[in-house]
Amino acid sequence: MSDLKIAVILGSTRPGRNGKAVADWVVDRSGTRTGVEYELVDLADYPLPHLDEAIPPAMGQYQGEHTKAWATKIAEFDGYIFVTPEYNHSTSAVLKNAIDYLYGEWNNKAAAFVSYGSLGGTRAIEHLRGVASELQLAHVRQQLSFSLFTDFENFSAFKPGEQHDAAATTLFDQLESWARALKTVRV
């Protein structure tokens, strides 16, 4: 029985995206974890227009059906792993937009980050850390960064090095610990 539920949020909807293979790898690695359920949440399944809510998300008065569906989904989880590409030294616009739609659903939960890009996507993670802090979303230290040069064949077939397995275990350990602790704050 799971006492935690973690979303692996796939932060790219781009045609031919590399993120799906990365997110699937994360979900696959989480399969051996006990007491926690990991679920892939693909932003392609939640088509959100550029933020179109008139009332700030901190008020929690969502008007659009797309916003209400997104809020319901995100509220289910105790923590999140954001899988992000790095576009122009930052995260994807679709991920930032999806995050910005909500507020209270993120509060007092835990987050971890997985990135990919020519330099491993680390700059995207640095931007997401600032956003997470503003949303009262506690982010763990461990992160995973995959290089298009060394972890992908021909920049498209995901073939991560074995060293990422140990880092993933540390990421899961930290995220689950924080998510479990923060559950007591929300009760």
Secondary structure, DSSP 8 states (H G I E B T S, - for coil): --SEEEEEEE----TT-SHHHHHHHHHHHHTT-SSEEEEEEEGGGS---S---SS-GGG----SHHHHHHHHHHHT-SEEEEEEE-BTTB--HHHHHHHHT-STTTTTEEEEEEEEETTTTHHHHHHHHHHHHHTTEEEEEEEEEEETTTSEETTTEE---THHHHHHHHHHHHHHHHHHHHHHHH-
